[in-house]
C-alpha cells in the first residue's frame, strides 16, 4: 500500500517542480514551490520521518512561501517596452 502512495506523491512532486520551472508569473511559481515543499513533507511522513516532514511543512511550505510572497508584493513590475 505504501509504494502506491509514494509513487503518486513522486508524480505530483515532479509535476509541481516542472510547473514552477516553466511558469512565467512569479506568484504562481512561489505557490507551486510551496506545493512542492508540502508534497515533499507528505512524502517524508509516509516514509516514517514525521519530525523531518513536520519541519519541512513548517519551514518549506509555510515560512519560506509567505516570505517570498511578501517580497514579491514589495517589488514593482517593469515592462519591456
DSSP file (Angstrom, degrees, kcal/mol; ACC not computed):
  #  RESIDUE AA STRUCTURE BP1 BP2  ACC     N-H-->O    O-->H-N    N-H-->O    O-->H-N    TCO  KAPPA ALPHA  PHI   PSI    X-CA   Y-CA   Z-CA
    1    1 A X     >        0   0    0      0, 0.0     4,-1.4     0, 0.0     3,-0.3   0.000 360.0 360.0 360.0 -36.6    0.0    0.0    0.0
    2    2 A X  H  >  +     0   0    0      1,-0.2     4,-2.5     2,-0.2     5,-0.2   0.851 360.0  57.4 -70.5 -33.0    2.8    2.4    0.8
    3    3 A X  H  > S+     0   0    0      1,-0.2     4,-2.0     2,-0.2    -1,-0.2   0.834 104.4  52.8 -70.6 -28.4    4.6    2.2   -2.5
    4    4 A X  H  > S+     0   0    0     -3,-0.3     4,-2.1     2,-0.2    -1,-0.2   0.921 111.1  46.7 -68.4 -42.3    1.4    3.2   -4.4
    5    5 A X  H  X S+     0   0    0     -4,-1.4     4,-2.4     1,-0.2    -2,-0.2   0.915 113.3  48.8 -63.9 -43.0    1.1    6.3   -2.2
    6    6 A X  H  X S+     0   0    0     -4,-2.5     4,-2.5     2,-0.2    -1,-0.2   0.871 109.1  53.2 -65.8 -36.3    4.8    7.1   -2.6
    7    7 A X  H  X S+     0   0    0     -4,-2.0     4,-2.1     2,-0.2    -1,-0.2   0.922 110.3  46.9 -64.0 -43.8    4.5    6.7   -6.4
    8    8 A X  H  X S+     0   0    0     -4,-2.1     4,-2.4     2,-0.2    -2,-0.2   0.910 112.7  49.8 -64.2 -42.2    1.6    9.2   -6.6
    9    9 A X  H  X S+     0   0    0     -4,-2.4     4,-2.2     1,-0.2    -2,-0.2   0.894 109.6  51.3 -64.7 -39.1    3.5   11.6   -4.4
   10   10 A X  H  X S+     0   0    0     -4,-2.5     4,-2.2     2,-0.2    -1,-0.2   0.898 109.8  50.1 -63.2 -39.9    6.6   11.3   -6.5
   11   11 A X  H  X S+     0   0    0     -4,-2.1     4,-2.3     2,-0.2    -2,-0.2   0.930 112.5  45.8 -64.4 -44.9    4.5   12.0   -9.7
   12   12 A X  H  X S+     0   0    0     -4,-2.4     4,-2.5     1,-0.2    -1,-0.2   0.851 110.5  55.6 -65.5 -33.1    2.9   15.1   -8.1
   13   13 A X  H  X S+     0   0    0     -4,-2.2     4,-1.8    -5,-0.2    -2,-0.2   0.918 109.7  44.8 -64.2 -44.3    6.4   16.2   -6.9
   14   14 A X  H  X S+     0   0    0     -4,-2.2     4,-2.4     2,-0.2     5,-0.2   0.901 113.0  51.3 -66.9 -41.4    7.7   16.1  -10.4
   15   15 A X  H  X S+     0   0    0     -4,-2.3     4,-2.4     1,-0.2    -2,-0.2   0.927 110.9  47.2 -63.2 -44.8    4.7   17.9  -11.8
   16   16 A X  H  X S+     0   0    0     -4,-2.5     4,-2.0     1,-0.2    -1,-0.2   0.851 111.8  51.6 -67.8 -32.2    4.9   20.7   -9.3
   17   17 A X  H  X S+     0   0    0     -4,-1.8     4,-1.4     2,-0.2    -2,-0.2   0.920 111.4  46.3 -67.8 -43.1    8.6   21.1   -9.9
   18   18 A X  H  X S+     0   0    0     -4,-2.4     4,-2.0     2,-0.2    -2,-0.2   0.899 112.1  51.3 -66.7 -40.1    8.2   21.3  -13.7
   19   19 A X  H  X S+     0   0    0     -4,-2.4     4,-1.3     1,-0.2    -1,-0.2   0.923 109.2  50.2 -62.5 -43.4    5.3   23.8  -13.3
   20   20 A X  H  < S+     0   0    0     -4,-2.0    -1,-0.2     1,-0.2    -2,-0.2   0.783 111.9  49.2 -68.5 -25.0    7.4   26.0  -11.0
   21   21 A X  H  < S+     0   0    0     -4,-1.4    -1,-0.2     1,-0.1    -2,-0.2   0.872 118.2  35.6 -77.9 -37.6   10.3   26.0  -13.6
   22   22 A X  H  < S+     0   0    0     -4,-2.0     2,-0.2    -5,-0.1    -2,-0.2   0.445  88.9 105.6-102.3  -0.5    8.3   26.9  -16.7
   23   23 A X     <  -     0   0    0     -4,-1.3     6,-0.0    -5,-0.2    -4,-0.0  -0.540  55.7-152.2 -81.4 148.8    5.7   29.3  -15.4
   24   24 A X  S    S+     0   0    0     -2,-0.2     2,-0.3     4,-0.0    -1,-0.1   0.787  71.2  81.7 -90.9 -30.9    6.1   33.0  -16.2
   25   25 A X     >  -     0   0    0      1,-0.1     4,-1.7     2,-0.0     5,-0.1  -0.618  68.5-147.5 -82.7 132.8    4.3   34.6  -13.2
   26   26 A X  H  > S+     0   0    0     -2,-0.3     4,-2.3     1,-0.2     5,-0.2   0.876  96.7  53.7 -68.1 -38.3    6.4   34.8  -10.1
   27   27 A X  H  > S+     0   0    0      1,-0.2     4,-2.2     2,-0.2    -1,-0.2   0.898 108.9  49.1 -65.1 -39.7    3.4   34.4   -7.7
   28   28 A X  H  > S+     0   0    0      1,-0.2     4,-2.3     2,-0.2    -1,-0.2   0.870 110.0  52.5 -65.5 -36.7    2.4   31.2   -9.4
   29   29 A X  H  X S+     0   0    0     -4,-1.7     4,-1.9     2,-0.2    -2,-0.2   0.897 109.5  48.4 -65.9 -40.0    6.0   29.9   -9.2
   30   30 A X  H  X S+     0   0    0     -4,-2.3     4,-2.0     2,-0.2    -2,-0.2   0.905 111.8  49.3 -67.1 -41.0    6.1   30.6   -5.5
   31   31 A X  H  X S+     0   0    0     -4,-2.2     4,-2.1     1,-0.2    -2,-0.2   0.906 111.3  48.9 -65.2 -40.6    2.8   28.9   -4.9
   32   32 A X  H  X S+     0   0    0     -4,-2.3     4,-2.2     1,-0.2    -1,-0.2   0.838 109.8  52.3 -70.3 -30.4    3.9   25.8   -6.9
   33   33 A X  H  X S+     0   0    0     -4,-1.9     4,-2.2     2,-0.2    -1,-0.2   0.858 108.9  50.5 -69.2 -34.8    7.2   25.7   -4.9
   34   34 A X  H  X S+     0   0    0     -4,-2.0     4,-2.2     2,-0.2    -2,-0.2   0.885 110.1  49.7 -67.5 -37.8    5.2   25.8   -1.7
   35   35 A X  H  X S+     0   0    0     -4,-2.1     4,-2.5     2,-0.2     5,-0.2   0.905 109.1  53.2 -64.3 -41.1    3.1   22.9   -3.1
   36   36 A X  H  X S+     0   0    0     -4,-2.2     4,-2.2     1,-0.2    -2,-0.2   0.920 110.1  47.1 -57.1 -45.8    6.3   21.1   -3.9
   37   37 A X  H  X S+     0   0    0     -4,-2.2     4,-1.9     2,-0.2    -1,-0.2   0.880 111.8  49.8 -66.9 -38.0    7.5   21.5   -0.3
   38   38 A X  H  X S+     0   0    0     -4,-2.2     4,-2.1     2,-0.2    -2,-0.2   0.891 110.8  49.2 -68.8 -38.8    4.2   20.4    1.1
   39   39 A X  H  X S+     0   0    0     -4,-2.5     4,-2.0     2,-0.2    -2,-0.2   0.887 110.1  52.2 -65.6 -38.2    4.2   17.2   -1.1
   40   40 A X  H  X S+     0   0    0     -4,-2.2     4,-2.2    -5,-0.2    -2,-0.2   0.880 107.6  52.0 -64.1 -37.7    7.8   16.6    0.0
   41   41 A X  H  X S+     0   0    0     -4,-1.9     4,-2.1     2,-0.2    -2,-0.2   0.904 109.1  49.6 -64.6 -41.0    6.7   16.8    3.6
   42   42 A X  H  X S+     0   0    0     -4,-2.1     4,-2.2     1,-0.2    -2,-0.2   0.864 109.5  52.7 -65.0 -34.6    3.9   14.3    3.0
   43   43 A X  H  X S+     0   0    0     -4,-2.0     4,-1.3     2,-0.2    -2,-0.2   0.901 108.1  50.1 -66.7 -41.2    6.5   12.0    1.3
   44   44 A X  H  <>S+     0   0    0     -4,-2.2     5,-2.2     1,-0.2     4,-0.5   0.911 111.4  48.9 -61.9 -41.8    8.7   12.3    4.4
   45   45 A X  H ><5S+     0   0    0     -4,-2.1     3,-1.1     1,-0.2    -2,-0.2   0.894 108.3  53.2 -66.4 -39.4    5.8   11.4    6.7
   46   46 A X  H 3<5S+     0   0    0     -4,-2.2    -1,-0.2     1,-0.3    -2,-0.2   0.776 107.5  52.7 -67.5 -23.9    4.8    8.4    4.5
   47   47 A X  T 3<5S-     0   0    0     -4,-1.3    -1,-0.3    -3,-0.2    -2,-0.2   0.542 124.5-103.7 -86.0  -7.5    8.4    7.2    4.8
   48   48 A X  T < 5S+     0   0    0     -3,-1.1     2,-1.3    -4,-0.5     3,-0.2   0.412  86.9 120.4 103.9  -1.7    8.2    7.4    8.6
   49   49 A X     >< +     0   0    0     -5,-2.2     4,-2.3     1,-0.2     5,-0.2  -0.627  28.2 162.0 -95.0  76.8   10.2   10.6    9.2
   50   50 A X  H  > S+     0   0    0     -2,-1.3     4,-2.6     1,-0.2    -1,-0.2   0.878  70.6  51.5 -68.3 -39.2    7.5   12.5   10.9
   51   51 A X  H  > S+     0   0    0     -3,-0.2     4,-2.0     2,-0.2    -1,-0.2   0.890 112.1  46.4 -66.5 -38.4    9.8   15.1   12.5
   52   52 A X  H  > S+     0   0    0      2,-0.2     4,-2.5     1,-0.2    -2,-0.2   0.896 113.0  50.5 -69.0 -39.7   11.5   15.9    9.2
   53   53 A X  H  X S+     0   0    0     -4,-2.3     4,-2.2     2,-0.2    -2,-0.2   0.903 110.5  48.7 -64.1 -41.5    8.1   16.1    7.5
   54   54 A X  H  X S+     0   0    0     -4,-2.6     4,-2.3     2,-0.2     5,-0.2   0.910 112.3  48.6 -64.7 -41.9    6.8   18.5   10.1
   55   55 A X  H  X>S+     0   0    0     -4,-2.0     4,-2.8     1,-0.2     5,-0.6   0.902 111.6  49.8 -64.9 -40.9    9.9   20.7    9.8
   56   56 A X  I  X>S+     0   0    0     -4,-2.5     5,-1.4     1,-0.2     4,-1.1   0.886 111.3  49.4 -64.4 -38.9    9.6   20.7    6.0
   57   57 A X  I  <>S+     0   0    0     -4,-2.2     5,-1.1     3,-0.2     4,-0.2   0.914 116.7  40.8 -67.3 -42.0    6.0   21.7    6.2
   58   58 A X  I  <>S+     0   0    0     -4,-2.3     5,-2.3     3,-0.2    -2,-0.2   0.952 128.7  27.0 -72.9 -49.4    6.5   24.5    8.6
   59   59 A X  I  <>S+     0   0    0     -4,-2.8     5,-2.4     3,-0.2     6,-0.3   0.955 128.8  37.3 -80.3 -51.8    9.7   25.9    7.2
   60   60 A X  I  <<S+     0   0    0     -4,-1.1     5,-0.4    -5,-0.6    -3,-0.2   0.953 130.2  24.9 -69.9 -52.1    9.5   25.0    3.5
   61   61 A X  I   <S+     0   0    0     -5,-1.4    -3,-0.2    -4,-0.2    -1,-0.2   0.829 132.1  34.0 -84.5 -32.0    5.8   25.4    2.8
   62   62 A X  I  ><S+     0   0    0     -5,-1.1     4,-2.2    -6,-0.3     5,-0.2   0.964 123.5  25.6 -88.2 -72.6    4.9   27.9    5.5
   63   63 A X  I  ><S+     0   0    0     -5,-2.3     4,-2.4     1,-0.2     5,-0.2   0.911 124.5  46.3 -67.1 -45.9    7.6   30.4    6.3
   64   64 A X  H  ><S+     0   0    0     -5,-2.4     4,-2.5     2,-0.2    -1,-0.2   0.909 113.2  49.8 -65.9 -42.0    9.5   30.4    3.0
   65   65 A X  H  > S+     0   0    0     -5,-0.4     4,-2.2    -6,-0.3    -1,-0.2   0.921 112.9  46.0 -63.0 -44.0    6.3   30.7    0.9
   66   66 A X  H  X S+     0   0    0     -4,-2.2     4,-2.4     2,-0.2    -2,-0.2   0.903 112.2  51.9 -65.2 -40.9    5.0   33.6    3.0
   67   67 A X  H  X S+     0   0    0     -4,-2.4     4,-2.2    -5,-0.2    -2,-0.2   0.925 110.9  47.0 -62.2 -44.7    8.4   35.3    2.9
   68   68 A X  H  X S+     0   0    0     -4,-2.5     4,-2.2     2,-0.2    -1,-0.2   0.895 111.7  50.8 -64.5 -39.7    8.6   35.0   -0.9
   69   69 A X  H  X S+     0   0    0     -4,-2.2     4,-2.1     2,-0.2    -2,-0.2   0.921 110.7  48.7 -65.4 -42.7    5.0   36.3   -1.4
   70   70 A X  H  X S+     0   0    0     -4,-2.4     4,-1.2     1,-0.2    -1,-0.2   0.913 112.0  49.5 -62.1 -42.1    5.7   39.3    0.8
   71   71 A X  H  X S+     0   0    0     -4,-2.2     4,-0.8     1,-0.2    -1,-0.2   0.856 108.3  53.2 -67.6 -34.1    8.9   40.1   -1.1
   72   72 A X  H >< S+     0   0    0     -4,-2.2     3,-0.7     1,-0.2    -1,-0.2   0.918 110.0  47.8 -65.0 -42.1    7.1   39.8   -4.5
   73   73 A X  H 3< S+     0   0    0     -4,-2.1    -1,-0.2     1,-0.2    -2,-0.2   0.716 106.9  57.8 -73.3 -18.7    4.4   42.3   -3.3
   74   74 A X  H 3< S+     0   0    0     -4,-1.2    -1,-0.2    -5,-0.2    -2,-0.2   0.669  98.1  74.9 -81.8 -16.7    7.1   44.7   -2.1
   75   75 A X  S << S-     0   0    0     -4,-0.8     2,-0.3    -3,-0.7    -3,-0.0  -0.499  78.4-127.0 -92.1 164.5    8.8   44.9   -5.5
   76   76 A X        -     0   0    0     -2,-0.2     2,-0.3     0, 0.0    -2,-0.1  -0.811  21.4-116.2-109.5 153.3    7.5   46.7   -8.5
   77   77 A X        -     0   0    0     -2,-0.3     2,-0.4     0, 0.0     0, 0.0  -0.643  22.1-156.8 -88.4 143.9    6.9   45.4  -12.0
   78   78 A X        -     0   0    0     -2,-0.3     2,-0.3     2,-0.0     0, 0.0  -0.958   7.0-146.2-117.5 139.0    8.9   46.5  -15.0
   79   79 A X        -     0   0    0     -2,-0.4     2,-0.9     1,-0.0     0, 0.0  -0.755  14.9-130.6-101.6 152.5    7.6   46.2  -18.6
   80   80 A X              0   0    0     -2,-0.3    -1,-0.0     1,-0.2    -2,-0.0  -0.482 360.0 360.0 -98.8  62.6    9.9   45.6  -21.5
   81   81 A X              0   0    0     -2,-0.9    -1,-0.2     0, 0.0    -3,-0.0   0.446 360.0 360.0 -87.6 360.0    8.5   48.4  -23.8
